[in-house]
């Protein structure tokens, strides 16, 4: 226990500073993510809306669920008929790992969220050896071309469009001559369905790593989790002020964050009875190193 705690103390008192060129966000793409995390229960799978921020040189993929929740709460609070009690039923999951890709530098950073803190991890840069097909289909308003690749133990099909010339997509999938709008593995256990594309207008958003940030190895995260399991009180005391890493610079506060607290007196967030994903995880997204 003492070793784990001393490690935790050491990594939170040493800050590694480094600079990263910021990349203007030009557009965003949304995906409806479906994941069979338990092969013994394929009906009650995990669902989540994801968003990928697209720059000329980089991308950042994260969950969109918090933003949806915030907008729902703000809408209720602004309703003249509301008496101050806000209630939201949750019918989706929220992942705790987000991904920053910078292909020119063969760079992948994983933002891992744990117990209210953000940890930036130096990860292995992913590559996919895509085989392009002549097959096409329409997704939304775009003509898409089929591509296939084996990645992390799964055989993926991706549908990309050269009409949107970004070489990015959901999660770690990238490297095609156009934006990936849809992707899935051959068993349909990992599915990314297209849910919308928008050009970014208004306040300038930029993708990038803050100049001062703690950069961790994957092994560090295992030690952090072990330290928490052995002594949660020490963990929370050490992180009395949560560590936050904002990868989207210039992002304004959402509607709920701007709300006056006098507009509501209580919030009740409950699970939707129709959404009960299995708590087991015997089917990792990455089946191979």
Secondary structure, 3 states (H helix, E strand, C coil): CHHHHHHHHHHHHCCCECCCCCEEEEEEEEEEEEECCCCCCCCCCEEEEEEEEEECCCEEEEECHHHHHHHHHHHHHHCCCCCCEEEEEECCCCCCEEEEEEHHHCEEEEEEEECCEEEEEEECCCCCCCEEEEEEEEECCEEEEEEEEEECCEEEEEEEECCCCCCCCCCCCCCCCCEEEEEEECCCCEEEEEEEEEECCCCCCEECCCCECCEECHHHHHHHHHHHHHCHHHHHHHCCCCCCCCCEECCCCCCCCCCCHHHCCEEEEEECCCCCCCCCCCCCCCCCC
